[in-house]
Amino acid sequence: AMPVLPNHFKRALAAGVPQIGLWSTLPDPYVSEIVAGAGFDWVLLDTEHTPTDVPHMLHQLQAVSAAVPADAARRTSAVVRPDWNDTVLIKRYLDIGAQSLLLPFVQDAEQARSAVRATRYAPGGVRGMGGSTRASNFGRIGDYVKSAQDELCVLVQVETGEALDQLDAILEVEGIDGVFIGPADLSASLGHPGDPGHPTVKR
């Protein structure tokens, strides 16, 4: 049987290897293919602040998979940002093949645990069982249900003063692979909207 596709992005993060990438907010698979062929380690495909929804994202993930950079060994990993830390949205993005998620506005350890549970099948979580999903290569990955979580990367955004106070507790949640500090929302939360370079924010 086919194995689950390795998540090179997750493995590099775990090994402490710097990963260089960029954000794509243009909801078109043609653009996603161009960007993914440019040779970066990762590309973030955004749905939080773009018109992209689940069907659009499917096409963008297909385009990233199809892209071949000049250095063919250096494939670009897709990171998907759902528009909320929502169990149903997470299920849908995982089922269409997203392996790395960046979840916005995670305020505390309990919300971080909820994010992780949404990516795990029972008994370790609440992810719904799908049939022949794209994530399991339409059923060709025979042990997908048992091995999927090993290659899923869960990143959360800390973007308020309150969440920053909970950072240590969030980092201790098993299954959280990384934290992204959202400077724009954090600047607003700290009373300096639109000024992420303000000394209070940078501190």
N, C-alpha and C positions, 0 to 999 in steps of 0.2 A: 504494500500500500504506500501511497505517497505520504511523505512527512509534511507537517505544517511548515509553511514558508518561514525561514529564519528572519527575525526582525533585527537587521544589522544596526539600525538606529538605537534600539534598546540595548543591544549588546555593547555598542560603543560607549553609551552613557554609563553603563554599569562598570565598564573598564576604565572610565575616566579619560577617554579619548575625546579631545575637542571635536565638535561637529559644527561645520559651517553651512548655513542654509539661508533661505529667504522666505518671505511671506508672499503668497499670491492671493489677491483679493478679486481677481478677474474671473468671473464664473463661466469660463469657456474651456472645454477640453483641448481645443487647439492651442490655447495659451499654456495650459498645464503641460502639454507635451513639449512645447518649446522650452519652457523653464526647466523641466525635469531632464532635458537633454544637455543642459548647460554645465553639468559636472559638479553641482553642489551635493553635499551629503544628504540634505533633506530639503523639502519644500513644504511649507505649511499651507494647506488649502482651507480657507476660512469660510464659515457659514454664519458667524455671529454678526458680522457687519457687512454682509454682502447678500445679494438675492439668491445665493446658492441654497438649494434644498437637497433632499436625499437623492432624487433621480439625477439632478445635475452632478452631484458628487460621485455617483456611480460612474458617469462618463469621464469625470476628471481622474478618478482612480485608474480607470482603464487606460487613459492617455498617459499617465505617469508610468504605468507598467510597460507601455509600448515604447517609451522613449529610450533611445540608445545614445548616450554621450560619446564623445570622441574616444574617450578611454572606456571601452565597453565594460570593463571590470568594475567601474565606479558608478554603480546604479544609485539613483536618488531615491531616498525613502520618503513616502508621503506621511505627513502628520495632518490629521483632520481636527479642526476646531468646531465642535457642535455649538449651537447658539445658546445652550444652557447645560448645566449638569443634571440631565434628565434621563431617567432610566429607560424610557421608551426611545428617545433619540439615540442614546448610546447603543441600544440593541440594534437599531436600524443601520447605523453606520458600521457597526461590527459585522453585521450580516452581509453587507455589500463589499466587505473585504478590507476595511480600515483596520490597521494593526496598532497604530499609535494615535492617541487622542489627547488633545489639550482642552481641558474643561474649565470654562470661565467661572469666576465669582465663587470660589470655594472658600467659605468663611471659617470653618473649624474642622476638627478631626472627624466629627460625625458626618459632615458632608463629604469629606475625603473618603471615609469608609463606604458611604453610599455609592460614590463613584466607582470604587473598586468592586463592590458587590454587583454593580450593574454590568461589569465585564466578565463575571464568573458564573458558570453554571452551578446549579445546586449540587451538593449541599453548601458549597462555599459562597454562593451568591444567588442572584435572582434573574440572571439572563435567561430569556425565554429560549426554548429549544426550537430551532428552525429545521426545515427539511433540507433540501439540496440547495444550500445558499452558496453565493459566490465565495464566501469566506472559507468554506470547506471544499472549494473547487467542485461545487455541485455534487458533493457526495464522494468525490474521488479520494479525499483525505479520510481514510477510514477511521482513524482515532482522533478526529478533530475535536470532539467534545472533551476528551481527556487531556489533550495536549495544547489546546488553543491558548490557554492563559499563559503558558510559558513564553509565548512570543507576542503577547499584548503589552503595550507600553501605556501607562496611565500617568499623564502629566496634569497638574492642576494649577490654576491661576490664583495667586494671592494679590488682591488689588484694592484692599481697603486697610485703613489703620487698624480696625478690629481684627481683620484676618492676620495682619502682620504680627499682632500680639499673640496669635495662636500658631505661629509658624512652626515652632519646635514640636508641638503636638501633632500638627499636620504631617511633618516630616517623619514622625514615628509610626505612621499608619502603614501596616504591611500591605504591599502591593502598589504603593505610590512610588513611581520611578523618578519623578522630578517635579520641581516647583518653578513656575514662571512668575516673576514679579511684574504685574501690569502697571507700568509707570503712569500712563495717562489717567486711568481710573483712580490710582493711588493718589495722584496729585490732587484730584478733585476731592477725594475723601479727606485729605489732610488740609483742605481749605485753600488750595492753590490750583484751581481748575485751569487746564491748558498750560501749565507751567511745570512740566516734569523735571526741569533742571533746577527748580527752587531748592535751596540748601536743606530745607526741612524734608523734602521728598528724597533727596539724594542720601541723606543721613539714614 
